[in-house]
Amino acid sequence: MYWYENDVRALEANHLNEAYDPEIIFYGSSSIRLWNTLYLDFPDKRVANLGFGGSTLAACVWFFERIMTDYNPGALIVYAGDNDLGDGRNPEEIFIFFQQLMAKTSRLFGGIPCYFVSLKPSISRWHMADKFMYTNNLIEGEIIKLQSNWKFIDVYKNMLDKSGYPKPEYYTHDGLHLSGQGYQLWKEIIQQALC
């Protein structure tokens, strides 16, 4: 996990300079970190972008207490797991990381509303689509079973065209990261889930 150290230190330093306590924390991998319009997209909320590097869900669990120190949010939105699969981990491992994240969130923040944004159907990782869908199903199934403070936000289906393939307009040239249109879609879906 040492390769994330610089990004984590930057998040710690930024927190010291924040002028407000965020209502909603967005936490996770580069899909969160690169959301440059996040503050404009949620103008009626005090949000914080705590995405880092090309982080995995494993890294989000590992650094959770350290990054979240002194935060007291009203809600948490998480996107991670995409890179875990890209690194060769299997869906069951990611599911265990999610369970660990739930436990840590409960210990630190109690029963605040928490949202897990489904793994997206990236063009560059389309050869692993079955693993992505299975991972989403495992996590969504756990959230439904527990009926707790967690909710599952499905972006996967909304990012596919009529033939069931990822819509290119939602991605940058690398077929992995979100374009402006991709973030616009996420904004609309997440705003609806927060209502």
Backbone as CSV, one residue per row, in Angstrom:
resi,resn,N_x,N_y,N_z,CA_x,CA_y,CA_z,C_x,C_y,C_z
1,MET,0.814,-1.215,0.000,0.000,0.000,0.000,0.860,1.285,0.000
2,TYR,2.177,1.103,0.073,3.064,2.267,0.196,2.963,3.211,-0.995
3,TRP,2.564,2.682,-2.183,2.535,3.532,-3.383,1.418,4.567,-3.332
4,TYR,0.488,4.426,-2.386,-0.568,5.427,-2.218,-0.192,6.507,-1.204
5,GLU,0.963,6.361,-0.585,1.312,7.209,0.554,1.274,8.700,0.224
6,ASN,1.804,9.109,-0.907,1.816,10.537,-1.247,0.404,11.091,-1.397
7,ASP,-0.469,10.309,-2.038,-1.852,10.759,-2.209,-2.568,10.852,-0.868
8,VAL,-2.334,9.895,0.000,-2.989,9.907,1.313,-2.491,11.093,2.139
9,ARG,-1.201,11.353,2.077,-0.667,12.520,2.800,-1.258,13.822,2.270
10,ALA,-1.467,13.887,0.964,-2.075,15.087,0.375,-3.499,15.271,0.882
11,LEU,-4.258,14.188,0.997,-5.614,14.279,1.536,-5.597,14.749,2.987
12,GLU,-4.642,14.256,3.751,-4.518,14.680,5.151,-4.202,16.174,5.232
13,ALA,-3.296,16.640,4.386,-2.925,18.053,4.386,-4.082,18.934,3.943
14,ASN,-4.811,18.500,2.910,-5.958,19.280,2.429,-7.028,19.413,3.496
15,HIS,-7.204,18.367,4.287,-8.229,18.400,5.335,-7.934,19.492,6.356
16,LEU,-6.667,19.701,6.637,-6.288,20.727,7.602,-6.643,22.125,7.107
17,ASN,-6.735,22.294,5.782,-6.993,23.612,5.204,-8.447,23.824,4.774
18,GLU,-9.300,22.823,4.997,-10.698,22.961,4.592,-11.404,23.999,5.443
19,ALA,-12.260,24.766,4.788,-12.959,25.853,5.482,-14.310,25.421,6.027
20,TYR,-14.709,24.184,5.777,-16.020,23.719,6.249,-15.990,22.222,6.506
21,ASP,-16.965,21.766,7.264,-17.132,20.335,7.485,-18.076,19.805,6.415
22,PRO,-17.646,18.831,5.632,-18.495,18.346,4.549,-19.708,17.568,5.048
23,GLU,-20.813,17.752,4.332,-22.020,16.968,4.602,-21.890,15.581,3.978
24,ILE,-21.281,15.534,2.792,-21.172,14.279,2.058,-19.719,14.075,1.644
25,ILE,-19.195,12.905,1.961,-17.850,12.542,1.529,-17.956,11.572,0.360
26,PHE,-17.261,11.902,-0.721,-17.090,10.994,-1.857,-15.717,10.352,-1.698
27,TYR,-15.688,9.031,-1.656,-14.469,8.306,-1.315,-14.232,7.187,-2.324
28,GLY,-12.974,6.985,-2.713,-12.706,5.869,-3.604,-11.549,6.108,-4.552
29,SER,-11.663,5.514,-5.722,-10.576,5.465,-6.694,-10.573,6.693,-7.604
30,SER,-9.863,6.579,-8.728,-9.694,7.723,-9.619,-11.006,8.198,-10.236
31,SER,-12.013,7.342,-10.307,-13.318,7.804,-10.804,-13.890,8.877,-9.892
32,ILE,-13.533,8.833,-8.618,-13.896,9.904,-7.685,-12.870,11.033,-7.767
33,ARG,-11.595,10.675,-7.687,-10.533,11.696,-7.653,-10.581,12.639,-8.854
34,LEU,-10.897,12.096,-10.030,-10.893,12.899,-11.256,-12.214,13.622,-11.511
35,TRP,-13.132,13.561,-10.572,-14.424,14.238,-10.724,-14.223,15.725,-10.442
36,ASN,-13.724,16.424,-11.437,-13.329,17.822,-11.258,-14.498,18.772,-11.063
37,THR,-15.692,18.348,-11.472,-16.871,19.215,-11.325,-17.726,18.822,-10.120
38,LEU,-17.189,18.000,-9.240,-17.983,17.479,-8.127,-18.634,18.590,-7.305
39,TYR,-17.881,19.609,-6.983,-18.408,20.682,-6.136,-19.483,21.488,-6.864
40,LEU,-19.341,21.639,-8.175,-20.349,22.323,-8.980,-21.578,21.448,-9.196
41,ASP,-21.379,20.137,-9.252,-22.478,19.216,-9.519,-23.401,19.030,-8.323
42,PHE,-22.899,19.333,-7.133,-23.713,19.227,-5.912,-23.655,20.560,-5.157
43,PRO,-24.162,21.625,-5.784,-23.996,22.967,-5.220,-24.753,23.201,-3.921
44,ASP,-25.791,22.416,-3.686,-26.581,22.600,-2.466,-26.065,21.744,-1.311
45,LYS,-24.958,21.041,-1.539,-24.370,20.198,-0.497,-22.919,20.612,-0.270
46,ARG,-22.471,20.464,0.948,-21.041,20.654,1.232,-20.376,19.293,1.042
47,VAL,-19.637,19.153,-0.055,-19.052,17.858,-0.382,-17.538,17.889,-0.225
48,ALA,-16.963,16.709,-0.054,-15.509,16.561,-0.024,-15.136,15.422,-0.966
49,ASN,-14.101,15.634,-1.769,-13.609,14.618,-2.686,-12.374,13.965,-2.063
50,LEU,-12.551,12.734,-1.575,-11.454,12.004,-0.955,-11.026,10.801,-1.796
51,GLY,-11.135,10.958,-3.114,-10.615,9.930,-4.001,-9.099,10.021,-4.059
52,PHE,-8.431,8.891,-4.261,-6.968,8.941,-4.327,-6.417,7.900,-5.290
53,GLY,-5.403,8.359,-6.038,-4.649,7.507,-6.946,-5.508,6.618,-7.814
54,GLY,-4.999,5.459,-8.110,-5.782,4.437,-8.779,-6.189,3.430,-7.729
55,SER,-6.744,3.927,-6.643,-6.915,3.099,-5.457,-7.855,1.927,-5.682
56,THR,-7.619,0.909,-4.898,-8.451,-0.278,-4.879,-9.402,-0.194,-3.688
57,LEU,-10.382,-1.072,-3.653,-11.236,-1.140,-2.469,-10.412,-1.607,-1.275
58,ALA,-9.427,-2.469,-1.536,-8.523,-2.895,-0.464,-7.796,-1.697,0.142
59,ALA,-7.322,-0.777,-0.706,-6.627,0.421,-0.208,-7.587,1.338,0.531
60,CYS,-8.807,1.439,0.058,-9.806,2.281,0.742,-10.073,1.775,2.152
61,VAL,-10.076,0.461,2.308,-10.245,-0.132,3.641,-9.000,0.122,4.483
62,TRP,-7.837,-0.104,3.894,-6.561,0.020,4.609,-6.371,1.426,5.182
63,PHE,-6.681,2.436,4.387,-6.424,3.821,4.802,-7.655,4.506,5.405
64,PHE,-8.733,3.788,5.603,-10.005,4.422,5.970,-9.898,5.289,7.221
65,GLU,-9.453,4.722,8.327,-9.403,5.512,9.572,-8.473,6.709,9.436
66,ARG,-7.371,6.490,8.748,-6.390,7.572,8.612,-6.952,8.738,7.804
67,ILE,-7.598,8.450,6.687,-8.127,9.507,5.827,-9.344,10.171,6.466
68,MET,-10.142,9.400,7.179,-11.397,9.931,7.727,-11.258,10.591,9.093
69,THR,-10.047,10.639,9.625,-9.832,11.245,10.932,-10.402,12.665,10.984
70,ASP,-11.174,12.921,12.016,-11.755,14.242,12.291,-12.877,14.645,11.343
71,TYR,-13.317,13.762,10.477,-14.499,14.051,9.666,-15.743,13.588,10.413
72,ASN,-16.831,14.288,10.182,-18.113,13.920,10.781,-19.220,14.138,9.750
73,PRO,-19.192,13.364,8.653,-20.141,13.612,7.558,-21.548,13.130,7.869
74,GLY,-22.485,13.633,7.077,-23.857,13.163,7.168,-24.116,11.998,6.249
75,ALA,-23.226,11.787,5.256,-23.380,10.678,4.315,-22.031,10.364,3.675
76,LEU,-21.897,9.120,3.204,-20.674,8.656,2.557,-21.040,7.980,1.247
77,ILE,-20.339,8.358,0.157,-20.546,7.743,-1.148,-19.220,7.131,-1.593
78,VAL,-19.243,5.843,-1.937,-18.010,5.110,-2.236,-18.048,4.546,-3.648
79,TYR,-16.952,4.745,-4.374,-16.734,4.019,-5.632,-15.339,3.426,-5.601
80,ALA,-15.266,2.100,-5.557,-13.979,1.392,-5.606,-14.265,-0.079,-5.866
81,GLY,-13.235,-0.786,-6.325,-13.361,-2.200,-6.642,-12.985,-2.492,-8.082
82,ASP,-13.156,-1.485,-8.919,-12.809,-1.559,-10.338,-11.345,-1.982,-10.508
83,ASN,-10.457,-1.290,-9.795,-9.026,-1.564,-9.928,-8.613,-2.879,-9.274
84,ASP,-9.364,-3.318,-8.274,-9.071,-4.616,-7.664,-9.199,-5.713,-8.718
85,LEU,-10.295,-5.673,-9.471,-10.489,-6.654,-10.543,-9.414,-6.496,-11.613
86,GLY,-9.083,-5.250,-11.941,-8.038,-4.991,-12.927,-6.689,-5.530,-12.497
87,ASP,-6.471,-5.596,-11.171,-5.207,-6.112,-10.637,-5.215,-7.634,-10.496
88,GLY,-6.318,-8.277,-10.839,-6.357,-9.732,-10.801,-7.057,-10.341,-9.605
89,ARG,-7.607,-9.498,-8.714,-8.359,-10.060,-7.590,-9.694,-10.608,-8.095
90,ASN,-10.280,-11.501,-7.311,-11.552,-12.082,-7.728,-12.725,-11.403,-7.007
91,PRO,-13.935,-11.555,-7.503,-15.099,-10.882,-6.914,-15.302,-11.187,-5.437
92,GLU,-15.013,-12.413,-5.027,-15.209,-12.761,-3.615,-14.282,-11.962,-2.702
93,GLU,-13.063,-11.723,-3.148,-12.139,-10.901,-2.358,-12.679,-9.484,-2.213
94,ILE,-13.183,-8.940,-3.302,-13.706,-7.576,-3.270,-14.918,-7.500,-2.350
95,PHE,-15.737,-8.532,-2.364,-16.878,-8.599,-1.470,-16.432,-8.563,-0.011
96,ILE,-15.368,-9.277,0.315,-14.842,-9.267,1.687,-14.330,-7.871,2.050
97,PHE,-13.646,-7.211,1.112,-13.196,-5.832,1.364,-14.395,-4.926,1.635
98,PHE,-15.483,-5.136,0.885,-16.671,-4.321,1.109,-17.234,-4.557,2.510
99,GLN,-17.278,-5.790,2.945,-17.750,-6.087,4.298,-16.876,-5.409,5.345
100,GLN,-15.561,-5.401,5.101,-14.641,-4.734,6.022,-14.896,-3.221,6.041
101,LEU,-15.163,-2.657,4.859,-15.457,-1.223,4.781,-16.734,-0.889,5.539
102,MET,-17.745,-1.729,5.404,-18.982,-1.514,6.150,-18.718,-1.486,7.656
103,ALA,-17.921,-2.423,8.129,-17.620,-2.511,9.558,-16.865,-1.272,10.040
104,LYS,-15.879,-0.843,9.253,-15.098,0.332,9.658,-15.954,1.592,9.634
105,THR,-16.814,1.700,8.641,-17.695,2.863,8.549,-18.629,2.922,9.743
106,SER,-19.163,1.784,10.123,-20.065,1.724,11.270,-19.356,2.132,12.551
107,ARG,-18.136,1.656,12.736,-17.381,1.994,13.951,-17.062,3.482,14.025
108,LEU,-16.751,4.074,12.886,-16.315,5.475,12.890,-17.474,6.458,12.799
109,PHE,-18.480,6.129,11.993,-19.549,7.084,11.708,-20.933,6.645,12.176
110,GLY,-21.033,5.472,12.758,-22.348,5.008,13.203,-23.229,4.638,12.015
111,GLY,-24.483,5.027,12.103,-25.454,4.613,11.089,-25.779,5.652,10.039
112,ILE,-24.803,6.478,9.658,-25.075,7.496,8.639,-25.443,6.817,7.312
113,PRO,-26.184,7.493,6.447,-26.479,6.925,5.128,-25.191,6.720,4.324
114,CYS,-25.019,5.511,3.806,-23.842,5.181,3.004,-24.306,4.602,1.673
115,TYR,-23.579,4.941,0.622,-23.958,4.538,-0.733,-22.762,3.919,-1.434
116,PHE,-22.978,2.750,-2.024,-21.937,2.118,-2.832,-22.334,2.250,-4.290
117,VAL,-21.524,2.965,-5.059,-21.768,3.123,-6.493,-21.252,1.871,-7.194
118,SER,-22.120,1.231,-7.957,-21.749,-0.023,-8.621,-20.515,0.153,-9.496
119,LEU,-19.792,-0.932,-9.690,-18.673,-0.894,-10.614,-19.201,-0.591,-12.011
120,LYS,-18.476,0.234,-12.728,-18.935,0.662,-14.049,-18.465,-0.327,-15.131
121,PRO,-19.152,-0.375,-16.271,-18.780,-1.298,-17.358,-17.759,-0.682,-18.303
122,SER,-16.513,-0.621,-17.882,-15.481,0.053,-18.674,-15.184,-0.668,-19.990
123,ILE,-14.967,0.115,-21.036,-14.623,-0.439,-22.350,-13.300,-1.203,-22.272
124,SER,-12.314,-0.637,-21.592,-10.987,-1.255,-21.544,-10.962,-2.541,-20.710
125,ARG,-11.979,-2.743,-19.891,-12.032,-3.948,-19.065,-13.260,-4.791,-19.401
126,TRP,-13.772,-4.609,-20.610,-14.991,-5.300,-21.014,-14.813,-6.817,-21.048
127,HIS,-13.577,-7.261,-21.257,-13.315,-8.706,-21.253,-13.554,-9.331,-19.883
128,MET,-13.690,-8.481,-18.855,-13.978,-8.959,-17.498,-15.397,-8.614,-17.064
129,ALA,-16.267,-8.331,-18.013,-17.621,-7.866,-17.679,-18.346,-8.816,-16.737
130,ASP,-18.189,-10.115,-16.927,-18.864,-11.084,-16.054,-18.414,-10.933,-14.602
131,LYS,-17.125,-10.678,-14.398,-16.616,-10.483,-13.036,-17.156,-9.195,-12.419
132,PHE,-17.266,-8.158,-13.247,-17.809,-6.894,-12.753,-19.266,-7.069,-12.331
133,MET,-20.043,-7.745,-13.160,-21.457,-7.945,-12.837,-21.613,-8.827,-11.602
134,TYR,-20.780,-9.854,-11.488,-20.861,-10.738,-10.337,-20.501,-9.989,-9.054
135,THR,-19.467,-9.161,-9.114,-19.077,-8.355,-7.956,-20.220,-7.433,-7.547
136,ASN,-20.811,-6.758,-8.524,-21.954,-5.896,-8.226,-23.085,-6.683,-7.575
137,ASN,-23.351,-7.868,-8.091,-24.434,-8.684,-7.542,-24.154,-9.097,-6.101
138,LEU,-22.901,-9.457,-5.804,-22.535,-9.836,-4.438,-22.768,-8.684,-3.467
139,ILE,-22.300,-7.497,-3.858,-22.402,-6.336,-2.969,-23.854,-5.877,-2.841
140,GLU,-24.562,-5.814,-3.951,-25.974,-5.414,-3.882,-26.777,-6.411,-3.045
141,GLY,-26.499,-7.701,-3.215,-27.204,-8.719,-2.449,-26.979,-8.573,-0.955
142,GLU,-25.750,-8.247,-0.559,-25.440,-8.054,0.856,-26.181,-6.841,1.416
143,ILE,-26.213,-5.769,0.646,-26.909,-4.555,1.084,-28.393,-4.826,1.249
144,ILE,-28.985,-5.522,0.307,-30.412,-5.848,0.394,-30.681,-6.764,1.588
145,LYS,-29.817,-7.757,1.781,-30.001,-8.724,2.871,-29.939,-8.051,4.242
146,LEU,-28.993,-7.156,4.416,-28.790,-6.532,5.722,-29.824,-5.454,6.029
147,GLN,-30.380,-4.837,4.990,-31.368,-3.756,5.177,-30.862,-2.743,6.207
148,SER,-29.644,-2.294,6.013,-29.008,-1.382,6.957,-29.015,0.036,6.394
149,ASN,-28.013,0.798,6.780,-27.896,2.178,6.326,-27.214,2.302,4.967
150,TRP,-26.851,1.174,4.351,-26.200,1.191,3.041,-27.228,1.062,1.926
151,LYS,-26.964,1.776,0.829,-27.777,1.657,-0.381,-26.852,1.419,-1.573
152,PHE,-27.351,0.685,-2.541,-26.594,0.360,-3.752,-27.071,1.277,-4.877
153,ILE,-26.133,1.976,-5.507,-26.463,2.858,-6.630,-25.970,2.202,-7.910
154,ASP,-26.887,1.803,-8.761,-26.531,1.082,-9.982,-26.287,2.060,-11.130
155,VAL,-25.022,2.229,-11.504,-24.696,3.024,-12.692,-24.422,2.119,-13.891
156,TYR,-24.182,0.846,-13.629,-23.763,-0.102,-14.664,-24.742,-0.137,-15.837
157,LYS,-25.999,-0.424,-15.541,-26.997,-0.598,-16.602,-27.197,0.678,-17.413
158,ASN,-27.094,1.817,-16.739,-27.322,3.095,-17.411,-26.175,3.507,-18.326
159,MET,-25.051,2.795,-18.246,-23.892,3.140,-19.064,-23.761,2.239,-20.290
160,LEU,-24.765,1.386,-20.510,-24.755,0.476,-21.648,-25.681,0.973,-22.752
161,ASP,-25.337,0.648,-24.007,-26.223,0.973,-25.115,-27.260,-0.138,-25.298
162,LYS,-28.075,-0.043,-26.327,-29.150,-1.015,-26.536,-28.637,-2.424,-26.798
163,SER,-27.407,-2.534,-27.289,-26.831,-3.855,-27.549,-26.140,-4.432,-26.317
164,GLY,-26.114,-3.655,-25.228,-25.489,-4.137,-23.996,-24.010,-3.871,-23.899
165,TYR,-23.492,-2.913,-24.709,-22.074,-2.561,-24.698,-21.912,-1.164,-24.097
166,PRO,-20.793,-0.895,-23.404,-20.596,0.441,-22.818,-20.664,1.554,-23.864
167,LYS,-21.366,2.625,-23.543,-21.474,3.762,-24.450,-20.155,4.539,-24.464
168,PRO,-19.506,4.646,-25.627,-18.194,5.304,-25.699,-18.199,6.749,-25.211
169,GLU,-19.312,7.438,-25.367,-19.344,8.854,-24.984,-19.184,9.075,-23.478
170,TYR,-19.332,8.026,-22.699,-19.201,8.160,-21.255,-17.758,7.987,-20.773
171,TYR,-16.835,7.780,-21.716,-15.450,7.479,-21.340,-14.464,8.379,-22.082
172,THR,-13.301,8.560,-21.472,-12.213,9.264,-22.146,-11.571,8.301,-23.140
173,HIS,-10.529,8.766,-23.809,-9.873,7.972,-24.854,-9.329,6.634,-24.366
174,ASP,-9.081,6.509,-23.049,-8.515,5.252,-22.551,-9.571,4.171,-22.323
175,GLY,-10.839,4.526,-22.479,-11.904,3.551,-22.304,-12.095,3.098,-20.873
176,LEU,-11.483,3.815,-19.935,-11.556,3.442,-18.519,-12.112,4.567,-17.656
177,HIS,-11.557,5.763,-17.830,-11.979,6.891,-17.001,-13.178,7.601,-17.621
178,LEU,-13.921,8.279,-16.776,-15.159,8.916,-17.215,-14.903,10.226,-17.956
179,SER,-15.727,10.465,-18.964,-15.728,11.744,-19.679,-16.664,12.705,-18.944
180,GLY,-16.766,13.917,-19.449,-17.708,14.868,-18.884,-19.135,14.334,-18.925
181,GLN,-19.489,13.679,-20.019,-20.828,13.096,-20.133,-21.029,11.967,-19.134
182,GLY,-19.979,11.221,-18.891,-20.052,10.155,-17.900,-20.327,10.695,-16.513
183,TYR,-19.620,11.769,-16.160,-19.852,12.381,-14.846,-21.234,13.024,-14.750
184,GLN,-21.710,13.575,-15.850,-23.056,14.136,-15.860,-24.087,13.042,-15.551
185,LEU,-23.901,11.867,-16.151,-24.801,10.743,-15.886,-24.718,10.327,-14.424
186,TRP,-23.505,10.190,-13.912,-23.335,9.803,-12.504,-23.995,10.822,-11.582
187,LYS,-23.812,12.099,-11.893,-24.421,13.148,-11.067,-25.922,12.947,-10.971
188,GLU,-26.557,12.735,-12.112,-28.021,12.579,-12.139,-28.463,11.348,-11.352
189,ILE,-27.752,10.232,-11.529,-28.129,8.996,-10.845,-27.920,9.132,-9.329
190,ILE,-26.798,9.717,-8.936,-26.509,9.867,-7.497,-27.444,10.863,-6.855
191,GLN,-27.724,11.967,-7.524,-28.671,12.947,-6.974,-30.040,12.306,-6.732
192,GLN,-30.463,11.477,-7.660,-31.754,10.796,-7.502,-31.720,9.851,-6.305
193,ALA,-30.590,9.166,-6.095,-30.480,8.239,-4.985,-30.462,8.973,-3.641
194,LEU,-29.956,10.210,-3.644,-29.877,10.978,-2.399,-31.220,11.586,-1.995
195,CYS,-32.168,11.649,-2.913,-33.459,12.273,-2.620,-34.282,11.436,-1.636
